[in-house]
Amino acid sequence: MAKKGKAHFLSYHIFLTGWNESQATHIALHYDEKVDVITGLRQKTFYGRPNWNNEFKQIAENHP
């Protein structure tokens, strides 16, 4: 899509709301890598529960 001038065509937020100690250690060790340690994507995973008010507010601002 970037080649077609629509680089921001799709956006997403991934939330991990539960993990165990070994996963937390693995995440902490690889935090500064270019790709997300859980998904392998460039977009990083958010840890914890989403604040839906903030999420929907941001969507409304981006897509009036």
PDB file of N, CA, C and O in Angstrom:
ATOM      1  N   MET A   1       0.812  -1.185   0.000  1.00  0.00           N
ATOM      2  CA  MET A   1       0.000   0.000   0.000  1.00  0.00           C
ATOM      3  C   MET A   1       0.863   1.259   0.000  1.00  0.00           C
ATOM      4  O   MET A   1       0.447   2.298  -0.512  1.00  0.00           O
ATOM      5  N   ALA A   2       2.061   1.167   0.572  1.00  0.00           N
ATOM      6  CA  ALA A   2       2.938   2.339   0.594  1.00  0.00           C
ATOM      7  C   ALA A   2       3.285   2.777  -0.828  1.00  0.00           C
ATOM      8  O   ALA A   2       3.388   3.973  -1.103  1.00  0.00           O
ATOM      9  N   LYS A   3       3.464   1.817  -1.728  1.00  0.00           N
ATOM     10  CA  LYS A   3       3.777   2.144  -3.122  1.00  0.00           C
ATOM     11  C   LYS A   3       2.620   2.855  -3.802  1.00  0.00           C
ATOM     12  O   LYS A   3       2.824   3.591  -4.767  1.00  0.00           O
ATOM     13  N   LYS A   4       1.405   2.640  -3.305  1.00  0.00           N
ATOM     14  CA  LYS A   4       0.216   3.277  -3.869  1.00  0.00           C
ATOM     15  C   LYS A   4      -0.138   4.574  -3.159  1.00  0.00           C
ATOM     16  O   LYS A   4      -1.187   5.163  -3.423  1.00  0.00           O
ATOM     17  N   GLY A   5       0.744   5.030  -2.246  1.00  0.00           N
ATOM     18  CA  GLY A   5       0.502   6.274  -1.542  1.00  0.00           C
ATOM     19  C   GLY A   5      -0.459   6.141  -0.370  1.00  0.00           C
ATOM     20  O   GLY A   5      -0.995   7.140   0.109  1.00  0.00           O
ATOM     21  N   LYS A   6      -0.677   4.940   0.086  1.00  0.00           N
ATOM     22  CA  LYS A   6      -1.601   4.701   1.199  1.00  0.00           C
ATOM     23  C   LYS A   6      -0.884   3.956   2.327  1.00  0.00           C
ATOM     24  O   LYS A   6      -1.310   2.879   2.745  1.00  0.00           O
ATOM     25  N   ALA A   7       0.199   4.542   2.806  1.00  0.00           N
ATOM     26  CA  ALA A   7       1.027   3.897   3.823  1.00  0.00           C
ATOM     27  C   ALA A   7       0.277   3.676   5.125  1.00  0.00           C
ATOM     28  O   ALA A   7       0.601   2.754   5.873  1.00  0.00           O
ATOM     29  N   HIS A   8      -0.722   4.505   5.410  1.00  0.00           N
ATOM     30  CA  HIS A   8      -1.472   4.393   6.667  1.00  0.00           C
ATOM     31  C   HIS A   8      -2.854   3.789   6.440  1.00  0.00           C
ATOM     32  O   HIS A   8      -3.796   4.079   7.178  1.00  0.00           O
ATOM     33  N   PHE A   9      -2.968   2.951   5.416  1.00  0.00           N
ATOM     34  CA  PHE A   9      -4.239   2.317   5.071  1.00  0.00           C
ATOM     35  C   PHE A   9      -4.767   1.451   6.206  1.00  0.00           C
ATOM     36  O   PHE A   9      -5.974   1.410   6.448  1.00  0.00           O
ATOM     37  N   LEU A  10      -3.881   0.768   6.893  1.00  0.00           N
ATOM     38  CA  LEU A  10      -4.274  -0.150   7.958  1.00  0.00           C
ATOM     39  C   LEU A  10      -3.419   0.112   9.186  1.00  0.00           C
ATOM     40  O   LEU A  10      -2.193   0.183   9.100  1.00  0.00           O
ATOM     41  N   SER A  11      -4.070   0.254  10.315  1.00  0.00           N
ATOM     42  CA  SER A  11      -3.339   0.361  11.573  1.00  0.00           C
ATOM     43  C   SER A  11      -3.968  -0.610  12.564  1.00  0.00           C
ATOM     44  O   SER A  11      -5.157  -0.919  12.478  1.00  0.00           O
ATOM     45  N   TYR A  12      -3.173  -1.076  13.487  1.00  0.00           N
ATOM     46  CA  TYR A  12      -3.668  -2.058  14.441  1.00  0.00           C
ATOM     47  C   TYR A  12      -2.895  -1.943  15.741  1.00  0.00           C
ATOM     48  O   TYR A  12      -1.742  -1.513  15.759  1.00  0.00           O
ATOM     49  N   HIS A  13      -3.539  -2.327  16.816  1.00  0.00           N
ATOM     50  CA  HIS A  13      -2.905  -2.418  18.124  1.00  0.00           C
ATOM     51  C   HIS A  13      -3.183  -3.808  18.659  1.00  0.00           C
ATOM     52  O   HIS A  13      -4.335  -4.238  18.720  1.00  0.00           O
ATOM     53  N   ILE A  14      -2.142  -4.503  19.041  1.00  0.00           N
ATOM     54  CA  ILE A  14      -2.273  -5.838  19.612  1.00  0.00           C
ATOM     55  C   ILE A  14      -1.973  -5.729  21.104  1.00  0.00           C
ATOM     56  O   ILE A  14      -0.946  -5.179  21.501  1.00  0.00           O
ATOM     57  N   PHE A  15      -2.874  -6.257  21.920  1.00  0.00           N
ATOM     58  CA  PHE A  15      -2.712  -6.213  23.367  1.00  0.00           C
ATOM     59  C   PHE A  15      -2.535  -7.623  23.902  1.00  0.00           C
ATOM     60  O   PHE A  15      -3.300  -8.523  23.554  1.00  0.00           O
ATOM     61  N   LEU A  16      -1.543  -7.817  24.737  1.00  0.00           N
ATOM     62  CA  LEU A  16      -1.342  -9.079  25.434  1.00  0.00           C
ATOM     63  C   LEU A  16      -1.770  -8.846  26.874  1.00  0.00           C
ATOM     64  O   LEU A  16      -1.105  -8.128  27.621  1.00  0.00           O
ATOM     65  N   THR A  17      -2.879  -9.456  27.258  1.00  0.00           N
ATOM     66  CA  THR A  17      -3.462  -9.164  28.571  1.00  0.00           C
ATOM     67  C   THR A  17      -3.089 -10.168  29.645  1.00  0.00           C
ATOM     68  O   THR A  17      -3.449  -9.991  30.809  1.00  0.00           O
ATOM     69  N   GLY A  18      -2.381 -11.206  29.275  1.00  0.00           N
ATOM     70  CA  GLY A  18      -1.943 -12.171  30.266  1.00  0.00           C
ATOM     71  C   GLY A  18      -0.709 -12.901  29.786  1.00  0.00           C
ATOM     72  O   GLY A  18      -0.616 -13.263  28.613  1.00  0.00           O
ATOM     73  N   TRP A  19       0.230 -13.119  30.670  1.00  0.00           N
ATOM     74  CA  TRP A  19       1.458 -13.839  30.327  1.00  0.00           C
ATOM     75  C   TRP A  19       2.035 -14.450  31.585  1.00  0.00           C
ATOM     76  O   TRP A  19       1.700 -14.055  32.702  1.00  0.00           O
ATOM     77  N   ASN A  20       2.912 -15.425  31.384  1.00  0.00           N
ATOM     78  CA  ASN A  20       3.544 -16.061  32.547  1.00  0.00           C
ATOM     79  C   ASN A  20       4.967 -15.524  32.718  1.00  0.00           C
ATOM     80  O   ASN A  20       5.432 -14.708  31.922  1.00  0.00           O
ATOM     81  N   GLU A  21       5.639 -15.983  33.747  1.00  0.00           N
ATOM     82  CA  GLU A  21       6.958 -15.450  34.089  1.00  0.00           C
ATOM     83  C   GLU A  21       7.987 -15.691  32.993  1.00  0.00           C
ATOM     84  O   GLU A  21       8.805 -14.812  32.721  1.00  0.00           O
ATOM     85  N   SER A  22       7.969 -16.846  32.364  1.00  0.00           N
ATOM     86  CA  SER A  22       8.956 -17.117  31.317  1.00  0.00           C
ATOM     87  C   SER A  22       8.712 -16.221  30.101  1.00  0.00           C
ATOM     88  O   SER A  22       9.666 -15.765  29.470  1.00  0.00           O
ATOM     89  N   GLN A  23       7.454 -15.969  29.771  1.00  0.00           N
ATOM     90  CA  GLN A  23       7.152 -15.063  28.666  1.00  0.00           C
ATOM     91  C   GLN A  23       7.603 -13.647  28.997  1.00  0.00           C
ATOM     92  O   GLN A  23       8.162 -12.960  28.142  1.00  0.00           O
ATOM     93  N   ALA A  24       7.367 -13.202  30.228  1.00  0.00           N
ATOM     94  CA  ALA A  24       7.768 -11.861  30.651  1.00  0.00           C
ATOM     95  C   ALA A  24       9.282 -11.690  30.552  1.00  0.00           C
ATOM     96  O   ALA A  24       9.761 -10.646  30.112  1.00  0.00           O
ATOM     97  N   THR A  25      10.029 -12.700  30.956  1.00  0.00           N
ATOM     98  CA  THR A  25      11.490 -12.656  30.864  1.00  0.00           C
ATOM     99  C   THR A  25      11.925 -12.567  29.408  1.00  0.00           C
ATOM    100  O   THR A  25      12.791 -11.762  29.065  1.00  0.00           O
ATOM    101  N   HIS A  26      11.328 -13.388  28.553  1.00  0.00           N
ATOM    102  CA  HIS A  26      11.659 -13.403  27.122  1.00  0.00           C
ATOM    103  C   HIS A  26      11.347 -12.039  26.488  1.00  0.00           C
ATOM    104  O   HIS A  26      12.132 -11.529  25.689  1.00  0.00           O
ATOM    105  N   ILE A  27      10.213 -11.464  26.843  1.00  0.00           N
ATOM    106  CA  ILE A  27       9.820 -10.154  26.324  1.00  0.00           C
ATOM    107  C   ILE A  27      10.815  -9.095  26.773  1.00  0.00           C
ATOM    108  O   ILE A  27      11.237  -8.265  25.967  1.00  0.00           O
ATOM    109  N   ALA A  28      11.194  -9.108  28.039  1.00  0.00           N
ATOM    110  CA  ALA A  28      12.124  -8.117  28.580  1.00  0.00           C
ATOM    111  C   ALA A  28      13.496  -8.211  27.917  1.00  0.00           C
ATOM    112  O   ALA A  28      14.126  -7.189  27.645  1.00  0.00           O
ATOM    113  N   LEU A  29      13.958  -9.426  27.658  1.00  0.00           N
ATOM    114  CA  LEU A  29      15.278  -9.609  27.046  1.00  0.00           C
ATOM    115  C   LEU A  29      15.323  -9.112  25.607  1.00  0.00           C
ATOM    116  O   LEU A  29      16.382  -8.701  25.133  1.00  0.00           O
ATOM    117  N   HIS A  30      14.196  -9.142  24.908  1.00  0.00           N
ATOM    118  CA  HIS A  30      14.162  -8.784  23.487  1.00  0.00           C
ATOM    119  C   HIS A  30      13.387  -7.498  23.224  1.00  0.00           C
ATOM    120  O   HIS A  30      12.962  -7.257  22.094  1.00  0.00           O
ATOM    121  N   TYR A  31      13.198  -6.674  24.241  1.00  0.00           N
ATOM    122  CA  TYR A  31      12.362  -5.479  24.137  1.00  0.00           C
ATOM    123  C   TYR A  31      12.840  -4.496  23.069  1.00  0.00           C
ATOM    124  O   TYR A  31      12.015  -3.893  22.382  1.00  0.00           O
ATOM    125  N   ASP A  32      14.146  -4.323  22.918  1.00  0.00           N
ATOM    126  CA  ASP A  32      14.692  -3.309  22.007  1.00  0.00           C
ATOM    127  C   ASP A  32      14.881  -3.785  20.570  1.00  0.00           C
ATOM    128  O   ASP A  32      15.437  -3.049  19.755  1.00  0.00           O
ATOM    129  N   GLU A  33      14.438  -4.982  20.241  1.00  0.00           N
ATOM    130  CA  GLU A  33      14.585  -5.481  18.876  1.00  0.00           C
ATOM    131  C   GLU A  33      13.641  -4.746  17.929  1.00  0.00           C
ATOM    132  O   GLU A  33      12.638  -4.177  18.361  1.00  0.00           O
ATOM    133  N   LYS A  34      13.963  -4.760  16.641  1.00  0.00           N
ATOM    134  CA  LYS A  34      13.161  -4.042  15.651  1.00  0.00           C
ATOM    135  C   LYS A  34      11.785  -4.665  15.446  1.00  0.00           C
ATOM    136  O   LYS A  34      10.827  -3.964  15.122  1.00  0.00           O
ATOM    137  N   VAL A  35      11.684  -5.965  15.632  1.00  0.00           N
ATOM    138  CA  VAL A  35      10.385  -6.624  15.482  1.00  0.00           C
ATOM    139  C   VAL A  35       9.895  -7.095  16.839  1.00  0.00           C
ATOM    140  O   VAL A  35      10.681  -7.329  17.757  1.00  0.00           O
ATOM    141  N   ASP A  36       8.591  -7.228  16.948  1.00  0.00           N
ATOM    142  CA  ASP A  36       7.990  -7.651  18.206  1.00  0.00           C
ATOM    143  C   ASP A  36       8.334  -9.104  18.502  1.00  0.00           C
ATOM    144  O   ASP A  36       8.270  -9.954  17.614  1.00  0.00           O
ATOM    145  N   VAL A  37       8.691  -9.383  19.725  1.00  0.00           N
ATOM    146  CA  VAL A  37       9.114 -10.720  20.124  1.00  0.00           C
ATOM    147  C   VAL A  37       7.949 -11.718  20.104  1.00  0.00           C
ATOM    148  O   VAL A  37       8.175 -12.913  19.917  1.00  0.00           O
ATOM    149  N   ILE A  38       6.734 -11.260  20.291  1.00  0.00           N
ATOM    150  CA  ILE A  38       5.566 -12.146  20.301  1.00  0.00           C
ATOM    151  C   ILE A  38       5.052 -12.421  18.893  1.00  0.00           C
ATOM    152  O   ILE A  38       4.820 -13.575  18.531  1.00  0.00           O
ATOM    153  N   THR A  39       4.872 -11.362  18.093  1.00  0.00           N
ATOM    154  CA  THR A  39       4.234 -11.511  16.779  1.00  0.00           C
ATOM    155  C   THR A  39       5.204 -11.579  15.616  1.00  0.00           C
ATOM    156  O   THR A  39       4.862 -12.106  14.557  1.00  0.00           O
ATOM    157  N   GLY A  40       6.423 -11.047  15.794  1.00  0.00           N
ATOM    158  CA  GLY A  40       7.369 -10.961  14.688  1.00  0.00           C
ATOM    159  C   GLY A  40       7.081  -9.793  13.758  1.00  0.00           C
ATOM    160  O   GLY A  40       7.728  -9.657  12.719  1.00  0.00           O
ATOM    161  N   LEU A  41       6.123  -8.951  14.115  1.00  0.00           N
ATOM    162  CA  LEU A  41       5.772  -7.794  13.299  1.00  0.00           C
ATOM    163  C   LEU A  41       6.547  -6.560  13.750  1.00  0.00           C
ATOM    164  O   LEU A  41       7.071  -6.525  14.863  1.00  0.00           O
ATOM    165  N   ARG A  42       6.619  -5.538  12.877  1.00  0.00           N
ATOM    166  CA  ARG A  42       7.284  -4.288  13.254  1.00  0.00           C
ATOM    167  C   ARG A  42       6.484  -3.522  14.298  1.00  0.00           C
ATOM    168  O   ARG A  42       7.064  -2.812  15.120  1.00  0.00           O
ATOM    169  N   GLN A  43       5.167  -3.655  14.279  1.00  0.00           N
ATOM    170  CA  GLN A  43       4.316  -3.014  15.289  1.00  0.00           C
ATOM    171  C   GLN A  43       4.482  -3.759  16.604  1.00  0.00           C
ATOM    172  O   GLN A  43       4.308  -4.977  16.650  1.00  0.00           O
ATOM    173  N   LYS A  44       4.813  -3.052  17.662  1.00  0.00           N
ATOM    174  CA  LYS A  44       5.040  -3.676  18.961  1.00  0.00           C
ATOM    175  C   LYS A  44       3.717  -4.001  19.653  1.00  0.00           C
ATOM    176  O   LYS A  44       2.722  -3.300  19.473  1.00  0.00           O
ATOM    177  N   THR A  45       3.720  -5.061  20.435  1.00  0.00           N
ATOM    178  CA  THR A  45       2.571  -5.460  21.231  1.00  0.00           C
ATOM    179  C   THR A  45       2.482  -4.564  22.455  1.00  0.00           C
ATOM    180  O   THR A  45       3.498  -4.200  23.047  1.00  0.00           O
ATOM    181  N   PHE A  46       1.252  -4.210  22.830  1.00  0.00           N
ATOM    182  CA  PHE A  46       1.008  -3.470  24.061  1.00  0.00           C
ATOM    183  C   PHE A  46       0.723  -4.491  25.152  1.00  0.00           C
ATOM    184  O   PHE A  46      -0.007  -5.456  24.923  1.00  0.00           O
ATOM    185  N   TYR A  47       1.286  -4.290  26.321  1.00  0.00           N
ATOM    186  CA  TYR A  47       1.119  -5.241  27.409  1.00  0.00           C
ATOM    187  C   TYR A  47       0.141  -4.682  28.434  1.00  0.00           C
ATOM    188  O   TYR A  47       0.301  -3.559  28.911  1.00  0.00           O
ATOM    189  N   GLY A  48      -0.856  -5.464  28.761  1.00  0.00           N
ATOM    190  CA  GLY A  48      -1.901  -5.036  29.677  1.00  0.00           C
ATOM    191  C   GLY A  48      -3.209  -4.830  28.939  1.00  0.00           C
ATOM    192  O   GLY A  48      -3.284  -5.005  27.722  1.00  0.00           O
ATOM    193  N   ARG A  49      -4.214  -4.465  29.669  1.00  0.00           N
ATOM    194  CA  ARG A  49      -5.534  -4.262  29.078  1.00  0.00           C
ATOM    195  C   ARG A  49      -5.605  -2.900  28.392  1.00  0.00           C
ATOM    196  O   ARG A  49      -5.030  -1.923  28.871  1.00  0.00           O
ATOM    197  N   PRO A  50      -6.316  -2.845  27.266  1.00  0.00           N
ATOM    198  CA  PRO A  50      -6.452  -1.562  26.579  1.00  0.00           C
ATOM    199  C   PRO A  50      -7.342  -0.600  27.354  1.00  0.00           C
ATOM    200  O   PRO A  50      -8.268  -1.015  28.050  1.00  0.00           O
ATOM    201  N   ASN A  51      -7.052   0.675  27.227  1.00  0.00           N
ATOM    202  CA  ASN A  51      -7.928   1.712  27.742  1.00  0.00           C
ATOM    203  C   ASN A  51      -8.847   2.070  26.577  1.00  0.00           C
ATOM    204  O   ASN A  51      -8.479   2.856  25.703  1.00  0.00           O
ATOM    205  N   TRP A  52     -10.027   1.494  26.574  1.00  0.00           N
ATOM    206  CA  TRP A  52     -10.917   1.623  25.420  1.00  0.00           C
ATOM    207  C   TRP A  52     -11.314   3.070  25.149  1.00  0.00           C
ATOM    208  O   TRP A  52     -11.489   3.448  23.990  1.00  0.00           O
ATOM    209  N   ASN A  53     -11.458   3.877  26.177  1.00  0.00           N
ATOM    210  CA  ASN A  53     -11.789   5.289  25.951  1.00  0.00           C
ATOM    211  C   ASN A  53     -10.717   5.964  25.110  1.00  0.00           C
ATOM    212  O   ASN A  53     -11.028   6.704  24.177  1.00  0.00           O
ATOM    213  N   ASN A  54      -9.453   5.711  25.439  1.00  0.00           N
ATOM    214  CA  ASN A  54      -8.349   6.293  24.663  1.00  0.00           C
ATOM    215  C   ASN A  54      -8.281   5.714  23.259  1.00  0.00           C
ATOM    216  O   ASN A  54      -8.035   6.441  22.297  1.00  0.00           O
ATOM    217  N   GLU A  55      -8.498   4.412  23.137  1.00  0.00           N
ATOM    218  CA  GLU A  55      -8.450   3.762  21.819  1.00  0.00           C
ATOM    219  C   GLU A  55      -9.513   4.334  20.887  1.00  0.00           C
ATOM    220  O   GLU A  55      -9.213   4.692  19.748  1.00  0.00           O
ATOM    221  N   PHE A  56     -10.754   4.423  21.365  1.00  0.00           N
ATOM    222  CA  PHE A  56     -11.844   4.923  20.527  1.00  0.00           C
ATOM    223  C   PHE A  56     -11.694   6.417  20.258  1.00  0.00           C
ATOM    224  O   PHE A  56     -12.061   6.887  19.181  1.00  0.00           O
ATOM    225  N   LYS A  57     -11.163   7.167  21.214  1.00  0.00           N
ATOM    226  CA  LYS A  57     -10.926   8.592  21.015  1.00  0.00           C
ATOM    227  C   LYS A  57      -9.918   8.799  19.893  1.00  0.00           C
ATOM    228  O   LYS A  57     -10.105   9.664  19.037  1.00  0.00           O
ATOM    229  N   GLN A  58      -8.855   8.010  19.897  1.00  0.00           N
ATOM    230  CA  GLN A  58      -7.831   8.122  18.856  1.00  0.00           C
ATOM    231  C   GLN A  58      -8.401   7.765  17.484  1.00  0.00           C
ATOM    232  O   GLN A  58      -8.097   8.429  16.494  1.00  0.00           O
ATOM    233  N   ILE A  59      -9.212   6.738  17.425  1.00  0.00           N
ATOM    234  CA  ILE A  59      -9.841   6.355  16.157  1.00  0.00           C
ATOM    235  C   ILE A  59     -10.729   7.477  15.644  1.00  0.00           C
ATOM    236  O   ILE A  59     -10.694   7.812  14.460  1.00  0.00           O
ATOM    237  N   ALA A  60     -11.532   8.061  16.544  1.00  0.00           N
ATOM    238  CA  ALA A  60     -12.427   9.158  16.154  1.00  0.00           C
ATOM    239  C   ALA A  60     -11.631  10.364  15.648  1.00  0.00           C
ATOM    240  O   ALA A  60     -12.049  11.019  14.693  1.00  0.00           O
ATOM    241  N   GLU A  61     -10.496  10.663  16.273  1.00  0.00           N
ATOM    242  CA  GLU A  61      -9.672  11.780  15.838  1.00  0.00           C
ATOM    243  C   GLU A  61      -9.038  11.511  14.478  1.00  0.00           C
ATOM    244  O   GLU A  61      -8.917  12.419  13.656  1.00  0.00           O
ATOM    245  N   ASN A  62      -8.637  10.274  14.242  1.00  0.00           N
ATOM    246  CA  ASN A  62      -7.986   9.917  12.977  1.00  0.00           C
ATOM    247  C   ASN A  62      -8.972   9.770  11.827  1.00  0.00           C
ATOM    248  O   ASN A  62      -8.593   9.894  10.663  1.00  0.00           O
ATOM    249  N   HIS A  63     -10.241   9.506  12.151  1.00  0.00           N
ATOM    250  CA  HIS A  63     -11.256   9.256  11.105  1.00  0.00           C
ATOM    251  C   HIS A  63     -12.537  10.036  11.424  1.00  0.00           C
ATOM    252  O   HIS A  63     -13.563   9.456  11.779  1.00  0.00           O
ATOM    253  N   PRO A  64     -12.450  11.374  11.288  1.00  0.00           N
ATOM    254  CA  PRO A  64     -13.641  12.180  11.623  1.00  0.00           C
ATOM    255  C   PRO A  64     -14.764  11.901  10.650  1.00  0.00           C
ATOM    256  O   PRO A  64     -15.843  12.482  10.769  1.00  0.00           O
TER     257      PRO A  64
END
